[in-house]
Amino acid sequence: MLKATVYVTIKQSVLDVQGTAVQGALHSMGFDEVDKVRIGKYLEVELNTDNRAAAEERLKAMCEKLLANTVIEDYRYELSE
């Protein structure tokens, strides 16, 4: 059994409207030191396999087909036992 941690974030070249809204809210609450906020997704996926290479191939497919919109989002993942 392998566990994957997947991080999906808006590409740096894409305007992060949610991040900008959160930054504005933090500023209005007195957190003026906040310079920039980027919003993303965090996912934990348990894979019923011990084959690390196969797991990485399947994770990449999952990310590119469903978990991330690769036009505007980047993704990365970490595998652990």
N, CA, C and O atoms as a DFTB+ gen file, in Angstrom:
324 C
 N C O
     1  1       0.858      -1.183       0.000
     2  2       0.000       0.000       0.000
     3  2       0.896       1.236       0.000
     4  3       1.795       1.363       0.832
     5  1       0.644       2.130      -0.929
     6  2       1.367       3.393      -1.008
     7  2       0.389       4.539      -0.768
     8  3      -0.785       4.458      -1.127
     9  1       0.888       5.588      -0.166
    10  2       0.077       6.773       0.083
    11  2       0.662       7.927      -0.724
    12  3       1.866       8.179      -0.687
    13  1      -0.202       8.618      -1.449
    14  2       0.229       9.767      -2.238
    15  2      -0.346      11.037      -1.636
    16  3      -1.513      11.092      -1.250
    17  1       0.487      12.037      -1.566
    18  2       0.055      13.375      -1.199
    19  2       0.170      14.214      -2.466
    20  3       1.252      14.337      -3.039
    21  1      -0.952      14.792      -2.904
    22  2      -0.991      15.544      -4.153
    23  2      -1.267      17.010      -3.838
    24  3      -2.181      17.338      -3.081
    25  1      -0.461      17.882      -4.434
    26  2      -0.620      19.325      -4.281
    27  2      -0.938      19.911      -5.652
    28  3      -0.196      19.699      -6.611
    29  1      -2.039      20.648      -5.740
    30  2      -2.444      21.290      -6.991
    31  2      -2.497      22.790      -6.731
    32  3      -3.153      23.243      -5.793
    33  1      -1.799      23.558      -7.571
    34  2      -1.755      25.010      -7.394
    35  2      -1.973      25.714      -8.731
    36  3      -1.687      25.162      -9.794
    37  1      -2.479      26.925      -8.659
    38  2      -2.636      27.749      -9.852
    39  2      -1.241      28.099     -10.376
    40  3      -0.348      28.425      -9.594
    41  1      -1.055      28.033     -11.684
    42  2       0.233      28.396     -12.277
    43  2       0.564      29.846     -11.941
    44  3      -0.331      30.680     -11.804
    45  1       1.844      30.135     -11.812
    46  2       2.283      31.486     -11.465
    47  2       1.831      32.523     -12.495
    48  3       1.614      33.685     -12.153
    49  1       1.688      32.104     -13.755
    50  2       1.308      33.032     -14.818
    51  2      -0.203      33.314     -14.854
    52  3      -0.658      34.141     -15.644
    53  1      -0.976      32.632     -14.004
    54  2      -2.431      32.778     -13.985
    55  2      -2.844      33.601     -12.765
    56  3      -2.367      33.362     -11.656
    57  1      -3.724      34.557     -12.978
    58  2      -4.226      35.381     -11.875
    59  2      -5.024      34.510     -10.907
    60  3      -5.953      33.815     -11.320
    61  1      -4.670      34.542      -9.634
    62  2      -5.359      33.774      -8.600
    63  2      -6.372      34.688      -7.906
    64  3      -6.042      35.369      -6.935
    65  1      -7.594      34.694      -8.409
    66  2      -8.638      35.590      -7.906
    67  2      -8.957      35.272      -6.446
    68  3      -9.117      36.189      -5.640
    69  1      -9.052      33.986      -6.094
    70  2      -9.327      33.613      -4.699
    71  2      -8.204      34.079      -3.778
    72  3      -8.458      34.612      -2.698
    73  1      -6.976      33.877      -4.209
    74  2      -5.834      34.301      -3.407
    75  2      -5.843      35.803      -3.171
    76  3      -5.554      36.273      -2.071
    77  1      -6.180      36.552      -4.222
    78  2      -6.252      38.013      -4.110
    79  2      -7.347      38.420      -3.124
    80  3      -7.159      39.347      -2.336
    81  1      -8.486      37.735      -3.166
    82  2      -9.584      38.033      -2.244
    83  2      -9.182      37.739      -0.801
    84  3      -9.485      38.522       0.098
    85  1      -8.508      36.624      -0.579
    86  2      -8.062      36.276       0.777
    87  2      -7.024      37.287       1.253
    88  3      -7.050      37.704       2.410
    89  1      -6.114      37.680       0.372
    90  2      -5.115      38.686       0.738
    91  2      -5.793      39.990       1.162
    92  3      -5.409      40.596       2.163
    93  1      -6.798      40.417       0.401
    94  2      -7.529      41.636       0.744
    95  2      -8.233      41.518       2.083
    96  3      -8.239      42.463       2.872
    97  1      -8.829      40.356       2.343
    98  2      -9.513      40.145       3.622
    99  2      -8.514      40.170       4.777
   100  3      -8.789      40.749       5.828
   101  1      -7.361      39.545       4.583
   102  2      -6.338      39.557       5.635
   103  2      -5.852      40.984       5.909
   104  3      -5.668      41.374       7.062
   105  1      -5.648      41.752       4.844
   106  2      -5.244      43.151       5.027
   107  2      -6.298      43.930       5.807
   108  3      -5.966      44.725       6.687
   109  1      -7.578      43.697       5.480
   110  2      -8.644      44.429       6.173
   111  2      -8.745      44.012       7.640
   112  3      -9.318      44.739       8.451
   113  1      -8.194      42.849       7.985
   114  2      -8.198      42.378       9.377
   115  2      -6.917      42.796      10.118
   116  3      -6.709      42.422      11.272
   117  1      -6.071      43.569       9.443
   118  2      -4.876      44.077      10.092
   119  2      -3.616      43.264       9.844
   120  3      -2.581      43.544      10.449
   121  1      -3.673      42.284       8.988
   122  2      -2.494      41.475       8.670
   123  2      -1.789      42.062       7.449
   124  3      -1.730      41.442       6.387
   125  1      -1.261      43.261       7.625
   126  2      -0.665      44.004       6.517
   127  2       0.632      43.391       6.006
   128  3       1.075      43.722       4.907
   129  1       1.245      42.509       6.782
   130  2       2.507      41.903       6.356
   131  2       2.326      40.834       5.271
   132  3       3.305      40.374       4.684
   133  1       1.075      40.440       5.007
   134  2       0.811      39.436       3.978
   135  2       1.028      40.084       2.612
   136  3       0.335      41.034       2.247
   137  1       1.993      39.560       1.867
   138  2       2.363      40.137       0.580
   139  2       1.615      39.488      -0.571
   140  3       1.252      40.161      -1.536
   141  1       1.376      38.157      -0.472
   142  2       0.729      37.450      -1.566
   143  2       0.127      36.158      -1.036
   144  3       0.709      35.505      -0.170
   145  1      -1.039      35.790      -1.558
   146  2      -1.688      34.534      -1.189
   147  2      -2.021      33.786      -2.478
   148  3      -2.567      34.364      -3.418
   149  1      -1.690      32.507      -2.512
   150  2      -2.054      31.633      -3.631
   151  2      -2.878      30.489      -3.052
   152  3      -2.486      29.897      -2.046
   153  1      -3.996      30.175      -3.662
   154  2      -4.887      29.121      -3.188
   155  2      -4.636      27.851      -4.003
   156  3      -4.404      27.913      -5.211
   157  1      -4.685      26.704      -3.331
   158  2      -4.494      25.435      -4.020
   159  2      -5.315      24.336      -3.374
   160  3      -6.154      24.589      -2.510
   161  1      -5.054      23.101      -3.813
   162  2      -5.751      21.934      -3.277
   163  2      -4.721      20.951      -2.732
   164  3      -3.613      20.836      -3.255
   165  1      -5.103      20.252      -1.681
   166  2      -4.290      19.217      -1.062
   167  2      -5.124      17.946      -1.043
   168  3      -6.256      17.958      -0.559
   169  1      -4.583      16.851      -1.563
   170  2      -5.315      15.582      -1.599
   171  2      -4.433      14.464      -1.060
   172  3      -3.220      14.462      -1.270
   173  1      -5.047      13.519      -0.367
   174  2      -4.372      12.299       0.064
   175  2      -5.045      11.133      -0.641
   176  3      -6.266      10.986      -0.582
   177  1      -4.252      10.306      -1.308
   178  2      -4.772       9.173      -2.066
   179  2      -4.026       7.913      -1.629
   180  3      -2.797       7.868      -1.675
   181  1      -4.768       6.898      -1.209
   182  2      -4.152       5.617      -0.874
   183  2      -4.265       4.694      -2.074
   184  3      -5.344       4.522      -2.640
   185  1      -3.147       4.107      -2.454
   186  2      -3.094       3.252      -3.633
   187  2      -2.817       1.817      -3.205
   188  3      -1.881       1.552      -2.451
   189  1      -3.623       0.919      -3.684
   190  2      -3.508      -0.485      -3.319
   191  2      -2.466      -1.171      -4.210
   192  3      -2.795      -2.050      -5.007
   193  1      -1.211      -0.753      -4.057
   194  2      -0.096      -1.331      -4.802
   195  2       1.200      -1.049      -4.054
   196  3       1.297      -0.091      -3.286
   197  1       2.177      -1.887      -4.289
   198  2       3.516      -1.642      -3.754
   199  2       4.489      -1.299      -4.872
   200  3       5.670      -1.056      -4.622
   201  1       3.993      -1.278      -6.105
   202  2       4.817      -0.980      -7.270
   203  2       4.902       0.531      -7.443
   204  3       3.965       1.164      -7.928
   205  1       6.025       1.096      -7.045
   206  2       6.196       2.543      -7.043
   207  2       6.107       3.140      -8.462
   208  3       5.489       4.187      -8.653
   209  1       6.710       2.489      -9.433
   210  2       6.697       3.003     -10.808
   211  2       5.271       3.018     -11.361
   212  3       4.859       3.989     -11.994
   213  1       4.530       1.953     -11.124
   214  2       3.136       1.892     -11.588
   215  2       2.295       2.943     -10.876
   216  3       1.439       3.578     -11.493
   217  1       2.531       3.129      -9.585
   218  2       1.784       4.119      -8.811
   219  2       2.032       5.526      -9.357
   220  3       1.098       6.319      -9.480
   221  1       3.282       5.834      -9.683
   222  2       3.603       7.160     -10.224
   223  2       2.929       7.372     -11.576
   224  3       2.423       8.458     -11.858
   225  1       2.923       6.339     -12.407
   226  2       2.274       6.435     -13.712
   227  2       0.773       6.674     -13.553
   228  3       0.201       7.513     -14.249
   229  1       0.139       5.947     -12.650
   230  2      -1.299       6.096     -12.414
   231  2      -1.621       7.458     -11.797
   232  3      -2.615       8.085     -12.163
   233  1      -0.787       7.915     -10.867
   234  2      -1.000       9.235     -10.252
   235  2      -0.932      10.345     -11.289
   236  3      -1.751      11.265     -11.292
   237  1       0.055      10.245     -12.166
   238  2       0.180      11.256     -13.221
   239  2      -1.086      11.278     -14.071
   240  3      -1.582      12.353     -14.409
   241  1      -1.613      10.110     -14.418
   242  2      -2.841      10.030     -15.207
   243  2      -4.018      10.636     -14.449
   244  3      -4.822      11.366     -15.028
   245  1      -4.122      10.333     -13.150
   246  2      -5.209      10.884     -12.327
   247  2      -5.154      12.404     -12.302
   248  3      -6.170      13.082     -12.451
   249  1      -3.942      12.927     -12.108
   250  2      -3.778      14.381     -12.026
   251  2      -4.125      15.050     -13.347
   252  3      -4.799      16.079     -13.368
   253  1      -3.670      14.471     -14.436
   254  2      -3.882      15.104     -15.733
   255  2      -5.307      14.939     -16.248
   256  3      -5.771      15.758     -17.042
   257  1      -6.015      13.885     -15.807
   258  2      -7.376      13.658     -16.284
   259  2      -8.454      14.247     -15.384
   260  3      -9.540      14.574     -15.862
   261  1      -8.173      14.389     -14.071
   262  2      -9.233      14.825     -13.165
   263  2      -8.782      15.800     -12.075
   264  3      -9.428      16.826     -11.861
   265  1      -7.702      15.494     -11.399
   266  2      -7.364      16.241     -10.186
   267  2      -6.850      17.653     -10.452
   268  3      -7.003      18.534      -9.606
   269  1      -6.243      17.877     -11.614
   270  2      -5.719      19.206     -11.939
   271  2      -6.170      19.609     -13.339
   272  3      -6.243      18.776     -14.243
   273  1      -6.465      20.871     -13.503
   274  2      -6.718      21.434     -14.828
   275  2      -5.364      21.937     -15.320
   276  3      -4.944      23.044     -14.985
   277  1      -4.689      21.119     -16.114
   278  2      -3.297      21.411     -16.470
   279  2      -3.126      22.648     -17.349
   280  3      -1.998      23.080     -17.586
   281  1      -4.218      23.220     -17.833
   282  2      -4.119      24.473     -18.582
   283  2      -3.763      25.614     -17.636
   284  3      -2.973      26.492     -17.985
   285  1      -4.349      25.601     -16.434
   286  2      -4.126      26.714     -15.500
   287  2      -3.503      26.272     -14.173
   288  3      -3.167      27.117     -13.343
   289  1      -3.344      24.956     -13.961
   290  2      -2.822      24.477     -12.675
   291  2      -1.590      23.595     -12.858
   292  3      -1.446      22.886     -13.853
   293  1      -0.720      23.664     -11.874
   294  2       0.419      22.765     -11.760
   295  2       0.095      21.754     -10.680
   296  3      -0.744      22.008      -9.816
   297  1       0.759      20.607     -10.726
   298  2       0.597      19.630      -9.657
   299  2       1.937      18.973      -9.363
   300  3       2.844      18.937     -10.194
   301  1       2.020      18.465      -8.164
   302  2       3.162      17.639      -7.755
   303  2       2.647      16.653      -6.732
   304  3       1.609      16.869      -6.107
   305  1       3.378      15.575      -6.567
   306  2       2.941      14.576      -5.591
   307  2       4.146      13.945      -4.907
   308  3       5.266      13.970      -5.417
   309  1       3.880      13.389      -3.753
   310  2       4.874      12.664      -2.984
   311  2       4.292      11.296      -2.665
   312  3       3.120      11.184      -2.306
   313  1       5.102      10.265      -2.793
   314  2       4.680       8.908      -2.461
   315  2       5.380       8.435      -1.196
   316  3       6.575       8.668      -1.015
   317  1       4.642       7.780      -0.335
   318  2       5.245       7.205       0.870
   319  2       4.614       5.845       1.139
   320  3       3.534       5.530       0.638
   321  1       5.298       5.068       1.925
   322  2       4.813       3.708       2.259
   323  2       3.766       3.788       3.351
   324  3       3.235       2.760       3.773
